[in-house]
Amino acid sequence: MLLALFLLDLAAGLVLFLPLVGRRNAGPKFYRMTLMIGAALALFAIAAHWNAHRRDLVMLDGAIVVISAVVLLTLRYPKRLVFRIPAAVLGAAYVVASVGAYDAAVHPPGIAWSVAGALASIAVLGSIYLAMTLGHWYLVVRGMSIDPLRRLTIATLITTLVKVAVVIAAFFAGGLWREIALRQGIFFWMRAGWGLVGPLALFPMVWGTVRIRSTMAATGILYVDVVAVTIGEVLGAWLASMAHLPL
């Protein structure tokens, strides 16, 4: 369940943050690649949910794959409703599937916690992973505007702060100090250090390289960012499944 949750959150984040890149800037190939990566991650989530005997979640994941195929087929018509409607439905399907997977894996006391936890994970994973992927794309599309990477870099800061706020709210609302910070201390502080403090500490370096248009240097730092947030989100999901609150 936790594997499927991570895969869905990552896939949803990659697709939902695509508008910050802009099809005109990166070109249709970048959109096609990102949509295909998202669909592939959803396929792996299907396998994980099937193994967990959650047929209801398998259906949600399958819908994502089908709608992704429709969006890919209509990608050549970006200004027409034949593309915009399936694209909007795909975004909604990702959110619904991610919230459902979060609720099934974490079992929080209310649906509001599932929504907050899922959206926060989607945001931090999607912004950082997509920023790193876009950094590589500058090697493919020479002369591309720096604005998309600048927007995504700012998004990584905002989403990390939102994630920190959700974790703090859950931590104090659930009275988790003794249960998590003490009994699971090493894992919680690794989660906080890698997944929360790490991206915040790396942001000034990424922003500095983006300001001077050094996309290769920014991509290298974003690699470290990806490793940090991956470790943090994996540990956070595991701790959340024990505490039944977003961590």
C-alpha positions, 0 to 999 in steps of 0.5 A: 500500500505504501509503495502504491501511495508513493508511486501515485503521489509522484505521478500525480505531482509530475502531471499536475505541475506541468502547467508551470512548465508550459507546453509552448516553452518545453514543447509537446515532447516534454509533455508526452514524456511526462504523461507517459512516465505518470501512466507507467507509475500508475501501472506499477501502482495497479500491481501494488494495489492488486497485490494488496487485494484492493480492487477498488483502488486498482479501478481508480489506477486503471482509470488514470492509465486509460485517461492518460492514453486519451490525453496523449492522443489529443495532445496535438490539439492543445487549444481545443476542448478535445484535449482540455477536457480529458486533461482536466479529468486526468488531473481530477482522477490523479487527485481522487486516486491519491487521496483514496490511496492515502486514506487506505494506507494511513487510515487517518481519523478523518478525510480532511487529513487524507486530503491534506496529506495526499495533496502535500505529498503530491506537491512536494514530490511533483515540484522537485521531481519535475524541476529536476527533469526539466533541468535535463530538458535544457540540454535537449531544447537549447535556448529555452526560457529560464522562466519555467525552471524559475517557477518550478524552483519557487514552487519547490520552496512553497510546497516544502513549506506547506508540507512542513505546516501539515506535518507540524499540524498533525504532530501537535493535533495528534499528540505524537511527541512521545509515540513518534519523536521519542519511540521512533526518534531516529526515523522521525528525525531522519524524515525531518532532516532529509525530507523537510530541512533538506529541501529548504537548505538546498533552495538558496543554492538552486535559486542562485544557479537559476538566477545566473541561468546555470541550468546544469548546476541547478540540475545537479543540486536538484538531484540531491533534492530528489534524493532527500525528498524521496527518503523523507517521503518514504519514511514519512509515509511509513511513520504516518501509517503507524501514527494514522496522521500525515508525517 
